[in-house]
Amino acid sequence: MKEKFIKTLLLFLIGFVGFSQVKVSGTVLDSNQESVPFANVVFVGSTIGTVSDENGKFYLEADENYNQIEISFLGFENKILDIKSRAFNLKIELKETSAQLKEVVIYSGKVKKKGNPAIAILKKIWAKKRQNGVYLFDQYQYEKYEKLEFDMNNIDSLLMNRKIFNGMEFIFNSIDTSRITGKAFLPIFINESVYKSYGKNKGGKKLREDLVANKNSGFNSNQNVIAFIKDLYVDYNIYDSYIKIFDKSFVSPISKASGVSTYNYVLTDSAYIDNKWCYNILYYPRRKSELTFKGDFWVNDTTFAVKEINMQATRSANINWVKDIYIEQEFNVLNDSVFLLKRDYMLSDFSINKKDKSKGLYGKRTTMYNNYNFDSIKKDHFYSKEIDVYDEKIYNKKDDYWAASRQEKLNKNEKGIYKMLDTLTKVPKFKRIYNLISILGSGYIEFNNFDYGPIYSTIGKNDVEGWRVRVGGRTYIDGNEPWRIQGYTAYGFKDQQFKYGISGKWMVNPKNRLTFGGGNRRDIEQIGVSLTTTNDVLGRSFASSAVFASGDNSKLTSINLSSAYMSIEPKKNLELKLGASYRTLKSASPNTFNLDYWVDKTNGIKKSELAQTEVDVSLKYTPNRKTIGYGVERNEVSSTYSTLFLNYTKGIKGGGLDSDFSYDKIQLYYRQPILIGGFGRMFATVEAGKTFGEVPLGLLNVVPGNQSYFTIENTYALLDYYEFITDQYASVHLEHNFNGRLFSRLPLLRKLNLREIVTVKGVWGDISNENIALNASTNINYVAPKNGYYEYGVGIGNIFKVFRLDFTWRGSYKNIPGADNFAIKGAFGFHF
């Protein structure tokens, strides 16, 4: 028994010291035992260091054996401390000093700009930033290796002994320790990719990146999870003024536009790095709660190119679900003058809260670059070509290929991820946990080749159907199948009627995504909740549910829609579509609402049901949209791309289906996200359309109202359904989210991490006398916003991290009887 214990202890000690030679953590304090934030901590005799956080805490490790650390901060005497190979939870007290650097004057913890040598160096970096790296060359190419990894962190004995892990204890054999935070973690996902990248600077910038190889473990069959992971990590350039992370704009420490007004800079050291004399500049934010970093960088003394940089997001930054963000970049020197990116590392700590002991997930991306080439000239047409990213050869590379292509070798635990996860997926308990998470994320319950759902639409209520129950599902094999069938049936307990919808689609050519589809739906819905309309068979707005509605919600329509279409993508993110449809419309509640129109007004003959055949041609262009998967349906990686939609519809009268009207309709929809540096993001939406010919209410353009208690995109918060009717219209929606830029300046609100939102919405419209005369409805007034309707509002977002509150005022048409001139609405959502 004793011998077994000794062997176990020895194995533990060997494993514990095998990862790093020295590890040290602690807190930097002043003589009053107050924490010293942003103090510089380095191993003596090295350039390996870190910066303490807002609470003065730090962690540092190295593969070599150092026995001293040096702690420094302006206004305090430098302190050198002897350490052991394992020195944790140190309390280091710094002594204040009256001797200050001549070049820098300290006032209220902030470094003044005048006479600061760090600022002088920074200005030279700005002047030279376009003369470094690949910007020096007309064309360039390189090889890139990328490794994405997700890990459970803060692993302790309490977690390991929980019942949820019964039967899965073997996973803890892969525990490792983070060199950044010093906390134990368990790898659960890894994805490796190899790319060949090509770029052009002269004559218009162009970029092409070819995926050569990909290897995946963990959630390889769940496209939603992979899409989420890919969306988290986008490329950035430290020389840009702002660095986009998780859809937020962090001020770059190298920013020419905002760096000096956002950060304090201190010149702390100089040394040779790879035979290049470099200066070390420490930086930290001037204010809390802003999207900023703290850290340091080394910059060459002649080219003023950054050689190394590390950036750690401040804990107080207004970002949700992320406790820590750490970035480091390392550059190689070419021909003694050109600095090229060699390694880019990013670690994110996802957690419910920002407490040190809270458990969560590490998301890590390591990107390596090599084999730069500047002599291979490519013609413009080369950059417009795209490889087939779904070629099976990319995903079936042998182990010897990966051994040769990894620019950074996998460590022991990373190698074990593939084997560990293969074993884990065979454990029944893990399958149950995974399935539960998948259901909550996708809204579907998975069976063999079939998904039941969406579960969130199972129960509803409205004035016509009363309580409503809906069941449905879709075919689902692996997410990349070329065809899909989906459908549902619903029953209203008040009207005692069944409804249904069924559709199918088949992609016959994956290369240009030539797809055929069609279906039929008979249901009740609230029409007129969108200016730009489509013939999506299974589309149904939740606006018909009184669970979310206020006021009169009886203006519902019974619809029977059949449609068929063909679509093709001749170019990436450009979709052309040709479709045909036949629909009938009638009121779902004739006693309170009707769609009547005159057939013969002189003889008092009118009709309450509409039958219409349409043929439509549309173009949809979504530049910079990223998707994942290659089946008939794909998942979007990001929602921050622009969208242009053009549609022409021809209404055909007569024919074998007794269609009622002949008309022409054109529509335009354009949505553009606008990133305004450190002042947040704006979304601008423009819609315009016109109908030529005489048509009744069911075919006119209704300005979308919002009778719910919730904020709904592209609707007007203070309009009721059918308040404005048009046959030609133009609308503009502007919404700007400052991401807490203003609230972060207010001490009483700073810690709440609230976010300011400003909205302005306006619409102009008109309706012809002929269409007004066609109307025989007894309860709909054909009023168009000829003088322009607008409303404006302010909102407070990020309340308890998940809620948004909007206050909206009506700017025109205030004197309409029964008009709402002010409203408070809210919305739930999960945002970083």
Residue, then its C-alpha position, 0 to 999 in steps of 0.5 A: m500500500k505504501e509503495k503504491f502511494i509513493k509511486t502515485l506521489l512521484l508520478f504526480l510530482i513529475g507531471f506537476v513540474g513537467f509543464s514549466q520550470v517556474k510559476v509565480s502568482g500574487t498581489v501587488l500592494d502599497s504601504n496602505q495594503e491597497s492594491v496596485p493595478f497595472a504594475n510591471v512584473v518580470f523574471v529578472g534576466s529575461t523579457i518574460g513579464t506580465v502586468s497586474d490586473e485592476n486588483g493588483k493580482f498577477y500570474l507568471e510562468a516560464d519554461e526556464n528556471y528563474n529565481q527572482i522577479e522584479i516588480s515596478f510601477l511609477g511612483f514606487e521603488n522597484k522591488i526584486l524578490d527571491i522566489k522558489s520554483r513554485a511561489f503562489n499567493l505572494k503579497i508584495e508591498l511596494k514602497e512609495t518614492s519621491a524620485q520620479l523619472k524626469e521625462v514623466v510626471i505623475y498626477s492622480g495615477k495618470v501619466k501626462k503626455k507632454g515630455n513622455p518618451a513613450i509617446a515620442i516612440l509611439k509617434k514614430i510607430w504611427a509614422k512607420k506602420r505602413q512601412n512594415g510587414v506585408y504592406l511593403f510589398d506589391q504582392y505576398q503569400y504565406e502559409k498559415y496554421e491555425k489551432l482552435e481549442f476549448d477547455m473547461n477551466n478552474i478544475d478542482s477536486l470539488l468539481m471532479n467529485r460531482k455525480i455528473f461525472n460518474g462514469m466519465e472520470f477518465i477525462f480528468n487524466s487530460i488536465d493541464t495548467s494555463r501558462i497565462t492564468g495558472k488555473a487547471f483546465l480540461p481540453i474538450f475541443i480542438n480544431e486544426s487548419v492549414y491555409k495558403s494565403y495570398g495578398k495584393n497591395k498595389g492597384g487595389k487590395k485583394l486577398r485570397e485564402d485557400l483551406v488546405a487541410n482541416k482536422n476536428s474533434g469534439f463537436n464535429s457533427n454540430q454545425n451550430v457549435i462550430a459556427f459559434i466558435k468560428d465567429l468568436y475569432v476573427d483576424y485583427n491588426i494591432y496597427d489598426s485604431y480599433i481591434k474587433i473582438f466578439d463584435k466589440s471595438f477595443v481601442s488598440p494600444i497602437s491606435k493613432a486615433s485614440g491611443v493617447s487619450t485612452y491609455n497611459y504609456v510608460l517607457t520601462d526598459s530596453a534590451y536586445i531581442d533576437n539581436k535587435w535593440c528594442y524598447n519596452i513600453l508599458y500601457y494601461p487604461r486611463r479609465k475603467s469600464e471602457l473596451t481597453f487592454k493593459g500590457d506591454f510591447w517591445v518595439n525596434d529602435t530603428t524601424f519602429a516595428v513592434k517585435e512582441i506585444n501582449m494585450q489583456a482586456t481589463r476586467s471592468a471592460n463592458i463585455n458580457w460572459v467573458k472574464d478575461i481576454y489575453i492576446e500576444q503577438e510575435f514578429n520575425v525579422l526579414n533582411d534586418s528590417v522587415f518585421l513579419l507576423k510569426r505567431d498570434y495567440m489569443l485566450s478568452d475565459f468565458s464565464i457567467n461572472k468575473k469572479d476569480k473562482s468562477k468556472g467556465l471555458y477557455g477559448k484559445r486560438t493559436t495562429m502561426y505564419n511561415n514561408y513568406n514569399f514576395d516574388s510570385i506575381k498573381k493576376d487579378h483573376f487569380y484572386s477571384k477564384e475560389i477552391d472547393v472548401y468541401d473537398e473530402k481531401i481537405y478533411n482526410k489528411k493522414d497523421d504524417y501530413w499533420a506532423a509535418s504541417r504543424q508549425e507548433k507541435l501539439n503537447k501531450n494533452e492536446k494530442g490526447i483530446y482526439k482519443m479522449l473525445d472519441t471515448l467520451t462520445k460513447v458514454p451514455k451520460f455524456k450523450r444525454i448531457y450533450n443532447l440537452i445542451s443541443i436542444l436548448g441551443s437549436g430548439y430541436i430534439e434530435f432523433n435518428n435522421f429527424d429533428y422534432g421542433p422548434i420546441y419554442s413554437t409549441i404553444g401560443k395564443n391569439d384572439v382567433e384560435g385561442w390557445r394553439v398547439r403546434v408540432g413539427g419537425r425536419t429531416y436531419i442527417d448530418g447537417n450537410e445533406p443536399w435535401r431537406i423536408q420540414g413540416y408542422t401541424a397546429y390546432g386552435f382550441k377556440d376555432q377548432q381547426f387544424k392548420y399545417g405547413i410542409s416544404g422541401k428543397w433539393m440542391v442538385n449542384p453544390k458548386n453553384r448551389l442550384t436548388f429547387g424547392g416548394g411547399n404548401r401552408r394553410d394557417i392563420e397569420q398577421i399579415g403586414v408585419s414587414l414591408t419587404t415580403t417573401n413567399d417563404v412557405l413556412g414563414r409565420s410571424f409571432a405577431s399573431s400570438a396574444v402572449f406577446a400582443s397588446g390591444d386589438n389582435s383580431k385582424l388576422t388572416s387565413i392564408n393558403l399558400s403554395s409556392a415553388y422556386m429555383s435558386i442559384e449562386p453564380k458568385k459567392n454570397l450572390e443568390l438569384k431566385l425565380g419563383a411562382s406562387y398561388r395564394t388565397l386570403k380571407s379574414a380569420s375573424p369576419n365579425t371584427f375584420n375583413l379584406d373586402y374589395w369591390v367587384d362591381k361597386t355600382n351594383g354593390i357587389k364585393k368579394s371577401e376572399l382573394a385568389q392570386t397567382e404571382v411570378d417573382v424574380s429576386l436578387k440577394y447579395t450579402p458581401n462578407r457573409k460567412t457560412i459553415g456547412y455545405g448542405v442545402e441549408r447552411n449556418e451563418v458564422s456572423s450576422t454583421y454583414s450587409t444585405l441587398f435584396l431586390n425583388y420584382t413580382k408580376g401578378i397574373k390575372g385569370g388563368g386556370l386558377d382564377s387569379d383576381f388581379s394583374y399588377d407589377k411590384i418592385q421592392l428594395y431592401y438594404r441593411q448595412p452595419i456601420l462600425i464607428g470606431g470606439f463609439g459602437r455600432m450602427f445598423a442602417t436599414v433602407e426599404a423602398g417599393k411600389t406597386f403598379g396596378e389596382v390591388p386590394l388590401g391583401l396585396l398592398n404594402v402595410v407599414p408594419g406596426n408593433q402591438s407587442y410589448f417587445t421591441i421588434e426589428n424593422t417595425y414601428a413601435l407606436l403604430d397599430y396593425y393597418e394604421f398606414i396603408t400604401d402602394q408606394y413607400a420609402s423607409v429608413h431605420l437607424e439604430h446606434n448602440f454606443n456599447g456603454r461609451l457614455f455610461s462608462r464615464l458616469p461613476l454611479l453607472r459604470k459598474l452596471n455595464l449598461r449600454e446606450i441605444v438611440t433609434v430613429k425610424g421614418v417612413w413616407g408612403d402614398i396610395s392611389n385613388e384607384n386603390i382607395a376606391l377598390n376598398a370595401s373593408t368596413n374597418i380599415n381606413y386607407v391612410a398613407p403617411k404622405n407627410g412622413y411618419y417618424e418616431y425616435g427613441v432611446g434605450i438602455g441595453n445590457i440590463f442584467k446582461v440579458f434585457r433591453l428597455d426602449f423608450t419611444w416617442r411619436g414624432s408626427y401624426k400625433n393627433i390621430p384618434g387613439a394614437d400612442n405617442f409614447a411606449i416602453k418596450g423591451a427585449f431579451g437577448f444574449h450579447f457579448 
